[in-house]
């Protein structure tokens, strides 16, 4: 009786510890900002609480991006039948949009302690970046559009909910809503992880 071949190990699994290292390096700055400020002002200080929530947002954005990129590149470039399923694709375009989104999240990590709207602006651009990627993929008539579209649309929905909530209830409440919406997006990604 012939045994079935072992399932293919996705490259995302192989890259997990490298991803952990990158995330830890990026999170070092926001964590140091939050912890340093908390030792002087205390955890009850609203500014410290906002910084802590912003640090969680950065962690959520990074985690979501690594998971989404791992799933995308595995399906579009690494699976054996990927070239047949996605005959029109561009690794440089996909890579550069992914790298741009990562760098924006890193940029957000450096301003978690600022009182200016810079953090929110950067996060908004992060949420819009996948839409820009989708637009370019459509213009170039890439066959990867169906793989990019769900994330881009969900990011736009997050943005459409987060901005009014922040305007109505302030940065802290808006940030909590953003964390919840990012968690929902990660759950959705997790459900699609084992799909072909």
N, C-alpha and C positions, 0 to 999 in steps of 0.2 A: 504494500500500500504506500503510495507516494505521499510525502508530507507536503503541505502547502508552504510556499515560500514565506519567509518572515516579512512582516510589513516593513515598508520603507520608512526609515527614520527621517522626519522632516528636518531640514537644515536649521529651522528655528530652535529645535531641541538641542542641536549641536552648538548653537550660538548662545544658549541661555546664560552661561557664566560670563561670557564677554559682555552681554547686554547688562547683566547685573553690575559689572564693573563700571561701565559707562554711566549707568543710572546713578550709582553711588558717587561717582566723581561730580556729576552735574548737581546732585542734591546736596553736596557738601556746603555750597555757598548759602542756599536758602535756609538750610538747617542751622548753620552758624549764625545767620542774621537773627532767626527766631530765638535760638537759645541765648545768644548774647543779650538781646533786648529783654528777654523774659527775666534774666538775672538782675537787671537794673529796675525794670518797671513792674515786674510781676505778671502772672498769667491773667489777672483780672483786667489788665489794661486792654482797652479795645484795639489799640494799634497792634499789640502783640497777638491778639486773637486773629486779627485780619491777616497778619503775616503768616501765622500758622496755617490758616485756611488756604492762603495763596500757595504755600509750600506744598500742601496736599493737592492743589490744582496742578502744579507743575509735575508732581509725581504721577498723577492720573493721566496728564497729557502724554508724558514720556511712555508710560506703561501701555497706553492705548496705541500710541504710534508704533512702538516696537512690535506689539502683537499684530496690528493691521499690516505693517510692512512685511513681517515674517510670513503671514498668510498669503499676501499678494505675491511676493517674489517666489514663494514656494510653488504656488499654482501656475503662475504665468511664465516662470523661467526654469524651474527645477524639476517639475514632474516630467516623466518620460514622454508623455504625449502633448506637452505644453506648446511646442512649435506648431503642431497641427491644430490645436484648439485656438491658439492666438497667433495667426499668421502675420498680422500687422501689429507690431509692438515696437517699442524703442526703450531699450535698457537705459541709455543715457537720460532720456526725458524722465522716465520713472524714477531713476536714482536721484536726479537733481531735485525733483519735487519732494521726494522723501527727505533728502538731506536738508533742503530749505526749511521744511516743517520742523525737523529736529533742531536746527539752529535757532529758529524762532522760539521754541520751547526753552532752549538753553538761555536765550536772551531774557525770556520772562523770569527765569530762575534768578537772574542777577538784580531784578528790581522788585522783589517781593516786599522790601521794606520801604519803598518810596510812597509818599503821600500823593504824588501826581497820578494822573490817569494812565501813565505809561504802561503799567502792567495789564490793565484791561484792554488797551489798544493792541498790545502784542498778542494777547490771547484771542482777540477778535480776528486778527490776521491769521493766526494759527487755524482757527475754525474756517476761515475763507480759503485757505491755501489748497485744500483738497478740491474745492469747487473750481479753482483756477486750473488745477491739474486735469480735472474732468473736461473743462472747456478746451484745453490744448489737445487732449486725447481725441475729443470729438472733431476738432478742426483738422487733425491729422488722420482722421478716420481709422483710429486704432481699434483693433478687435478687443482690447482690454476695457473698453468703456463700461460694459456691464459689471466688471469687477470693481471699478472705481466709483461708479454712480451711487451705490447704497451708502458708502461712508460719506461721500460729499453731501448728499441730501440730508443725512442725519446730522452732520455738522451744521448745515444751514438751519435745520430745525432747532438745534441746541442754541445757536446764535440768536434766532428769532425769539426764543423763550428767555434766554439769559439777559439780553439787553433791557427789555421792559421790566423784568423783575429787579434788576439792579437800579434802574431809574426810579422805580416805585418804592423799593424797600431798602435801598442802600447797598454798598459794596459787600458788607458781611453776609447779608441774606442772599444777595445775588451770587456770591461765591459759593455758599452752601448749595444753592440750586445747581450751579455749574458742576460741582463735585458729584451730585446725584445724577445729573444728566450724563456725565462722562462715565459713571459706573454703569448706567443702563447701556451705553454704547459698548462698553467692554463685555457685558453679558451677552449682547447680541453677537459680538465677534466670537466669543467663546462658543456660542451655539453653532456657528458656521465653521468652526475650526476643523472638524472631521468630515465636512462635506467635500465632494470632489471639486 
